[in-house]
Structure formats: C-alpha cells, structure tokens
Amino acid sequence: EAEAHDLVLSEQMRDHLETVFPTETAEGMDRRQGVLQELERMFHDWMSKLCLEANLPEEEIRKSTVKITTLGSYRLGVVHPGSDIDTLCIAPPVIRREDFFSTFASQLEQHEDVTECVPIPDAYTPIVKLKMRGVCIDLLFARLARAPEAELAEEVVKEDEVLKNMDEKSVRCLNGFRVADQILNLVPDQETFRRTLRFIKYWARRRGVYSNIVGFFGGITWSLLVARICQLYPYYAPNQLINRFFRLYHQWNWTRPVTLCDIVDPANVPGMTSFKVWNPKTNPADRQHVMPVITPAFPSMNSTHNVTETTKRILLDEFKRGFELVQNVEGNKAEWSDVYAPFPFFDEFKHFLMIEILATSEDVYNKFSGWVESKLRILVMQLEAVNGMRIHPNPLQYTLPKDGDANWPFGCGMFLGLIFTPEAGAQPDLQIDLRPAITAFMEVILSWADRDANVGQFRMRLKRLAAADLPDYVTDV
C-alpha cells in the first residue's frame, strides 16, 4: 500500500505535471460541451430530414433519433487544453454511411463555426476530422442494425448483443466507445487511473513514442497499459504505479498479450461466430504482432498491430530509461521533469531521411499529408530490412514556413533518424542503398485514391540529409 513518502511523491508529480500539461479549465470544458451539443443538434436535424425524405412514419422517426457520444481521452476524463474530442455518431438502420460522409460532411463544411473539415471515408476506421470553435473533433459513425429507444442508446450499445448484424466498420467505430466504457469499469480506482494516465501520456508525447499511425502506441494502448497496472496494484499511489509501469513493460514477455480481462471466443456466443477476435492460434496475421495489447470489449482486437521491430526496440529502451529515472526520483537524485524530458531527436542522430509533403491548397494538403502519414509505417518496415542500418521514426510533423516555396504554400516535413552501426551490420566499405525501400514506398503513395483529382496540386520530396544540412524550420524549434 501507499506510504506517506509515496503520497508526497505523487503530489509532487501532480504539481509538476499541472504546470507543463494542465488539465482543461472549466471554461474550456464548457466550450467543448457547447461544441458537442451543436454537433448533436446538427446530427439530429440531418437525420430527421433524411427520415422524412424516406417517408418514415413519425413514430419511426422519433425512435430513430439516436445520439452523439464521446470516447477516447475525453470519455476517460483525461482532457487538456490542446486535446481533441473523439466523438461517435450512433445512427439508426435507416441512415447509410455513404450519406454521413457526403451530405452530413457537406453540412459540417458549410457551418460558420467549422474552420477545417476532412472526411476520410476509406480509412480502416472511417472518420471525419474537423475543427469547430477552435476544438478539434474526430467524428466516427456507427450504424445500428436495430433502432433502440433514443434515451437508451448509450446503455444498449454497451451490450454485446447490439453488434449482431452490424457492418464491420460500424463495429470498429462503436468499439472505441465500448472499450473506453469498459476500461473505467475494470480499473479499481478511476481517479488514480486518470492521474497515472495523464503522466504516461505526457511522457510518451515528450519522448516521441505517442503515435499509433507511425508504429508506436496510440492513446487507447497507453490507456490499456495503465489500466492493467492499476488492476495489478490496486492500492498503489500514482508514483508507485508509474514505477511499476516502466518496470513491468520493459521486462514483459511480449510473446504474451497484455489483457484486462479474458478474451471472449465468438464460438461461445450465439449469432456472433462471424466476428474475428484476436487469436494467434487460429489467425496467422495475429502471430505477427510484436507487442499485443488487447482491447477488452467484444470482439477483442489488438490495439498495436502497427508496431514494428524498430518501434518495439525504441519503446523498450524508453521503458528502461523511464524505470531508471523514476528510481532516481524516489531516491531524490532526479526530478519528475527529468523523466519526461523531451527526446533530443535532432541532436541524437547524424543522418536523417527527410520527407516533405507539399500542396497548393489547405484542403489538398490535409488530405495528402494524412495519406502519407498513414503509410509511413510501410517505409519504416522497408527500411528495417536494409542491412547495416537502424532507423528511428519521429511522429511529429514540422510545418514548413509560409515564406518558403511560393509554389507550395502548404507543407510539412517528417523525419527518420538513420543510425549506421556495427551492431546493425554496418562495415567501413558497405554500400547502403535506400532506393529499393524508397521506391516501394513511393509506389504506395502514388496509389492515393485522390491522385487524379488533384494532379499538379501535391508533391512529396524525399532526401537523405546530414545533421548539418537540416532545414531551419526544425533546427530553430
């Protein structure tokens, strides 16, 4: 159990964190609540209009008015001023996904308070990214197979039964809500969980390992890992949980998954046998996962399928470093700020691969940069296979200066650190050719579905650089 010394350390940790990573203010939470209410009003009006056009009886329309709810960090109660809101539109069977991504997305774009709106209907988990009144929103859509009573929608979707006959993409979107709800139910103390998670999320961002898309861990994975530590040590204070977090996951046997509860086999659930549940014994693809962290809601999925051998190595190094520094904090040899000191990416490496993403308009830039970022993991895997070299992806996008290239007013740079070491197979006379890996990556990028519609409006540059030749927009940061 926590002793007086631990309670003092935990308070110091909270004070440190509040100065650099403050929780959202009451005013900020009110603004967020207002945005959610406006989204729900728009969604309700849009759905009612579609139902009327479909000549549905009034009773059916009343039943069909479902709702907008939240998931992710907002639902878990870990909100800071810069965080976005993961939001889910729960729709009745009469509303089609195609309508949501066309007519509703168009209404959002035309709303006077919306400054950005990018529908991505072809993503693995389809999403509309938008900014309303300065708040960033990730909007998901789930279409129910049966319409529940509107006021019961949130309770109904917590039950596995609701998934029967739902389409796969809707199940994926709905499970974001169901997973967040189950995490809160499965931890012994929600406030201790939140305090610990806030620290870990801030630490992960500062150390450059917070990015599911690039192959590190995303928000849901960090939440699951913290929740498991809370389960294992139910009476510990946050500082003790952070110590155990780093120690346990550095030493973890990653041939075994991290789980919060037993994985339910769909064969045991009538009407659910079509669902694919994470199972390395029966699914060859699941055996390839290198750091499995499994979601608790049925059907259980691996939240870390993007992790590669490279990002696993980096994560394990960071867990080891974190544990050593937390021990130093406990021994009064270091401060909490030392634990989450930023990873000195551009000082750490002598060689880099630079990827610049350029566009002639903000709309094309948002779409093309999202596409490139979503495929960066493929480049990492291609480069992993190059003998003599290790790589270190940086998940950040660095905005190009507005006074740069007049032909390309919108752009960003992304970077990979390159390390040539004997441990990686490098020899003095070894020729290291990056072209096959880069060519394979370029072929993937050029398969962009919007390529033909935006000819001449986007460009990607790849260049190998020495540290001395890095552009000013990263060295001046």
Secondary structure, 3 states (H helix, E strand, C coil): CCCHHHHHHHHHHHHHHHHHCCCCCHHHHHHHHHHHHHHHHHHHHHHHHHHHHCCCCHHHHHHHCCEEEEEHHHHHCCCCCCCCEEEEEEECCCCCHHHHHHHHHHHHHHCCCEEEEEEECCCCCCEEEEEECCEEEEEEEEECCCCCCHHHHHHHCCCHHHHCCCCHHHHHHHHHHHHHHHHHHHCCCHHHHHHHHHHHHHHHHHCCCECCCCCCECHHHHHHHHHHHHHHCCCCCHHHHHHHHHHHHHHCCCCCCECCCCCCCHHHCCCCCCCCCCCCCCCHHHHCCCCCEECCCCCCCECCCCCCHHHHHHHHHHHHHHHHHHHHHHCCCCCHHHHCCCCCHHHHCCEEEEEEEEECCHHHHHHHHHHHHHHHHHHHHHHHCCCCCEEEECCCCEECCCCCCCCCCEEEEEEEEEECCHHHCCCCCCCCCCHHHHHHHHHHHCCCCCCHHHCCCEEEEEEEEEHHHCCHHHHCC
